[in-house]
Amino acid sequence: MARICELTGKRPIKGSIIWRSGKSKKSGGIGTHVTAITKRRFMPNLQRVKAVVDGEVRYMRVSAKAIKKGLIVKAPKRTWKKEAPAVKA
């Protein structure tokens, strides 16, 4: 399943880790140097939430930012009890 927010369309984005060595000039060194650049991905903070969509309750994968903004309507808590299974006589 894709890591994409169903409301905002947020998805993983590309980035890199930059490895540096040396002491900064500010700290009394001769300056830092880049020794390696490694690719990485920044993942969205997706949550699986029960939401009301078109009058019915269903699970959605939504980013935490969308939840904070109030873009979804969370499903109400269930108040009824499940029916007891029929006892065989």
Buried (B, 14 or more C-beta within 10 A) or exposed (E): EEEBBBBBEBBEEEEEEEEEEEEEEEEEEEEBEEEEEEEEEEEBEBBEBBBEEEEEEEEBBBBBBBBEEEBBEEBEEEEEEEEEEEEEE
